[in-house]
Structure formats: C-alpha cells, structure tokens
Amino acid sequence: MNYDYLVDASGESCPMPLLKAKRQLNEMKSGECLKVIATDAASVRDFASFISLTAHELKSEHLEQESFIYYIVKA
C-alpha cells in the first residue's frame, strides 16, 4: 500500500507508538496516508480506540513478521 509518511515505533512500548503517530498526523494534510510500524501488542487496542474517536480512516491493519502495521488516512 502506498503511503506519504512513516512512523517506525518498533521496540517502543505503549503509549509511544500512538503518540508518535498522532504527532505525525498533526503535521499532515487531509487525504495523506501514514504507515505506522509497532511491535507492542497493546497498540492494537490503542489504535482502534483512537480511530473510533477521530475522523481519520484506518485503511489497513495487519501483522507482519511480529510487527503490527497500520495505514491511516488523515481526515
């Protein structure tokens, strides 16, 4: 999947993957896509909660070689 920005939060524990993603999203334009890589299993819950509270769209979420990969399109 194509993306405009990448946040690699591998090895970071909760809540850092989400905080780094939020920081990047704040600097992005509407319609741009952010790829987030996280290794913390708690990120699944954190990103699900975050997306449900925002207008951003979670385009894809999957596990790839022990990393959780998220693609988020900024609203």
C-alpha atoms as an extended CHARMM CRD file, in Angstrom:
* protein
*
        75  EXT
         1         1  MET       CA              0.0000000000        0.0000000000        0.0000000000  PROA      1               0.0000000000
         2         2  ASN       CA              1.2540000000        3.5000000000       -0.8050000000  PROA      2               0.0000000000
         3         3  TYR       CA              1.8760000000        5.9680000000        1.9950000000  PROA      3               0.0000000000
         4         4  ASP       CA              3.1950000000        9.5090000000        2.4040000000  PROA      4               0.0000000000
         5         5  TYR       CA              4.8010000000        9.2780000000        5.8460000000  PROA      5               0.0000000000
         6         6  LEU       CA              6.2860000000        6.5340000000        8.0130000000  PROA      6               0.0000000000
         7         7  VAL       CA              6.4420000000        6.2430000000       11.7910000000  PROA      7               0.0000000000
         8         8  ASP       CA              8.5830000000        3.3160000000       12.9090000000  PROA      8               0.0000000000
         9         9  ALA       CA              7.8260000000        2.7460000000       16.5890000000  PROA      9               0.0000000000
        10        10  SER       CA              9.3860000000       -0.7130000000       16.6860000000  PROA      10              0.0000000000
        11        11  GLY       CA             10.5590000000       -1.5580000000       20.1890000000  PROA      11              0.0000000000
        12        12  GLU       CA              8.5380000000        1.2730000000       21.7350000000  PROA      12              0.0000000000
        13        13  SER       CA              6.0160000000        0.4040000000       24.4280000000  PROA      13              0.0000000000
        14        14  CYS       CA              2.5600000000        1.8410000000       24.9850000000  PROA      14              0.0000000000
        15        15  PRO       CA              1.6930000000        4.7090000000       24.5380000000  PROA      15              0.0000000000
        16        16  MET       CA              4.6430000000        5.8050000000       22.3590000000  PROA      16              0.0000000000
        17        17  PRO       CA              3.5030000000        4.2790000000       19.0260000000  PROA      17              0.0000000000
        18        18  LEU       CA              0.1950000000        6.1420000000       19.2410000000  PROA      18              0.0000000000
        19        19  LEU       CA              1.7860000000        9.3700000000       20.4640000000  PROA      19              0.0000000000
        20        20  LYS       CA              4.3040000000        9.3500000000       17.6140000000  PROA      20              0.0000000000
        21        21  ALA       CA              1.5090000000        8.6510000000       15.1140000000  PROA      21              0.0000000000
        22        22  LYS       CA             -0.6240000000       11.4800000000       16.4960000000  PROA      22              0.0000000000
        23        23  ARG       CA              2.3170000000       13.8790000000       16.3160000000  PROA      23              0.0000000000
        24        24  GLN       CA              2.8830000000       12.9800000000       12.6500000000  PROA      24              0.0000000000
        25        25  LEU       CA             -0.8300000000       13.1700000000       11.7900000000  PROA      25              0.0000000000
        26        26  ASN       CA             -0.9290000000       16.7200000000       13.1970000000  PROA      26              0.0000000000
        27        27  GLU       CA              1.6640000000       17.7650000000       10.6000000000  PROA      27              0.0000000000
        28        28  MET       CA             -0.0450000000       16.0770000000        7.6400000000  PROA      28              0.0000000000
        29        29  LYS       CA             -2.5800000000       17.3460000000        5.1190000000  PROA      29              0.0000000000
        30        30  SER       CA             -6.0420000000       15.8420000000        4.7350000000  PROA      30              0.0000000000
        31        31  GLY       CA             -6.0060000000       12.7730000000        2.4990000000  PROA      31              0.0000000000
        32        32  GLU       CA             -2.3570000000       11.8770000000        3.1450000000  PROA      32              0.0000000000
        33        33  CYS       CA             -1.5420000000        8.3730000000        4.3720000000  PROA      33              0.0000000000
        34        34  LEU       CA              0.5930000000        7.4210000000        7.3640000000  PROA      34              0.0000000000
        35        35  LYS       CA              2.1870000000        3.9940000000        7.7970000000  PROA      35              0.0000000000
        36        36  VAL       CA              2.8940000000        3.0290000000       11.4100000000  PROA      36              0.0000000000
        37        37  ILE       CA              5.0420000000        0.0700000000       12.4500000000  PROA      37              0.0000000000
        38        38  ALA       CA              4.6950000000       -1.0540000000       16.0650000000  PROA      38              0.0000000000
        39        39  THR       CA              5.8170000000       -4.1470000000       17.9650000000  PROA      39              0.0000000000
        40        40  ASP       CA              3.7630000000       -3.5710000000       21.1220000000  PROA      40              0.0000000000
        41        41  ALA       CA              0.6170000000       -5.7290000000       21.1460000000  PROA      41              0.0000000000
        42        42  ALA       CA             -1.1910000000       -3.0040000000       23.1160000000  PROA      42              0.0000000000
        43        43  SER       CA             -1.0060000000       -0.8250000000       20.0050000000  PROA      43              0.0000000000
        44        44  VAL       CA             -3.9030000000       -2.8160000000       18.5070000000  PROA      44              0.0000000000
        45        45  ARG       CA             -6.2240000000       -1.6080000000       21.2680000000  PROA      45              0.0000000000
        46        46  ASP       CA             -4.7430000000        1.9030000000       21.2860000000  PROA      46              0.0000000000
        47        47  PHE       CA             -5.1500000000        2.4830000000       17.5480000000  PROA      47              0.0000000000
        48        48  ALA       CA             -8.6660000000        1.0020000000       17.4900000000  PROA      48              0.0000000000
        49        49  SER       CA             -9.7380000000        3.3870000000       20.2620000000  PROA      49              0.0000000000
        50        50  PHE       CA             -8.0230000000        6.3630000000       18.6460000000  PROA      50              0.0000000000
        51        51  ILE       CA             -9.5890000000        5.7680000000       15.2330000000  PROA      51              0.0000000000
        52        52  SER       CA            -13.0670000000        5.3460000000       16.7530000000  PROA      52              0.0000000000
        53        53  LEU       CA            -12.7260000000        8.7930000000       18.3640000000  PROA      53              0.0000000000
        54        54  THR       CA            -11.4800000000       10.6240000000       15.2620000000  PROA      54              0.0000000000
        55        55  ALA       CA            -12.4940000000       11.1640000000       11.6560000000  PROA      55              0.0000000000
        56        56  HSD       CA             -9.2770000000        9.5180000000       10.4240000000  PROA      56              0.0000000000
        57        57  GLU       CA             -9.6450000000        6.2940000000        8.4470000000  PROA      57              0.0000000000
        58        58  LEU       CA             -7.7890000000        3.0870000000        9.2390000000  PROA      58              0.0000000000
        59        59  LYS       CA             -7.2350000000        1.6830000000        5.7520000000  PROA      59              0.0000000000
        60        60  SER       CA             -5.3350000000       -1.4240000000        6.7820000000  PROA      60              0.0000000000
        61        61  GLU       CA             -4.1280000000       -3.1800000000        9.8920000000  PROA      61              0.0000000000
        62        62  HSD       CA             -2.1410000000       -6.3930000000        9.8140000000  PROA      62              0.0000000000
        63        63  LEU       CA              0.6150000000       -8.3840000000       11.4710000000  PROA      63              0.0000000000
        64        64  GLU       CA              3.8440000000       -8.7580000000        9.5160000000  PROA      64              0.0000000000
        65        65  GLN       CA              6.8770000000      -10.5500000000       10.9780000000  PROA      65              0.0000000000
        66        66  GLU       CA              5.9610000000       -9.7630000000       14.6060000000  PROA      66              0.0000000000
        67        67  SER       CA              5.1780000000       -6.1130000000       13.7980000000  PROA      67              0.0000000000
        68        68  PHE       CA              1.7550000000       -4.5030000000       13.7060000000  PROA      68              0.0000000000
        69        69  ILE       CA              1.3390000000       -2.3810000000       10.5740000000  PROA      69              0.0000000000
        70        70  TYR       CA             -1.2630000000        0.3750000000       10.3570000000  PROA      70              0.0000000000
        71        71  TYR       CA             -2.1800000000        2.6020000000        7.4160000000  PROA      71              0.0000000000
        72        72  ILE       CA             -4.0930000000        5.6870000000        8.4910000000  PROA      72              0.0000000000
        73        73  VAL       CA             -5.5370000000        8.3090000000        6.1490000000  PROA      73              0.0000000000
        74        74  LYS       CA             -5.8470000000       11.7340000000        7.7160000000  PROA      74              0.0000000000
        75        75  ALA       CA             -9.3300000000       13.2240000000        7.6670000000  PROA      75              0.0000000000
